[in-house]
Amino acid sequence: MATKSNNYFYALGRRKSATARVRLTSGKGVVTINGKPAEEYLADSKALLHQLNLPFTVLEANNKYDVSAMVSGGGPSGQVVAIQLGIAKALVELNEKDFKPTLKRADLLGRDPREKERKKFGLKGARKQRQFTKR
């Protein structure tokens, strides 16, 4: 779901149980996640910061757009991928003709469908069973 407002472009990104609502505005490349700068929110990992800016790197549009993301659920890695998908979708809303083929080739517009498998009754987890004893 992506919509255009008067001064920003909105998109929704999901991964596992993480959901990110992303707003894209023209600016200087400031990324805020849940009201904090991305560097502070993802202080532990430089790789996640790099992954977050991948849509801009592919389009060679670094420091042109500001991103405001509200993300909930999941862990840091899932949240970053959800935000990344939201940014890519918002960029497509901004300029579909130019940006969509490039982002699609870079495999940034597809949602990863893998989810956690539910626990089944009679088992210890989704697939783990009791140890088999022969004798």
Sequence and secondary structure as in RCSB ss.txt:
>XXXX:A:sequence
MATKSNNYFYALGRRKSATARVRLTSGKGVVTINGKPAEEYLADSKALLHQLNLPFTVLEANNKYDVSAMVSGGG
PSGQVVAIQLGIAKALVELNEKDFKPTLKRADLLGRDPREKERKKFGLKGARKQRQFTKR
>XXXX:A:secstr
 EEE SS EEEEEEETTEEEEEEEEESS  EEETTEEHHHHTTT HHHHHHHTHHHHHHT TTSEEEEEEEESS 
HHHHHHHHHHHHHHHHHHH HHHHHHHHHHTT S           TTSSSSS        
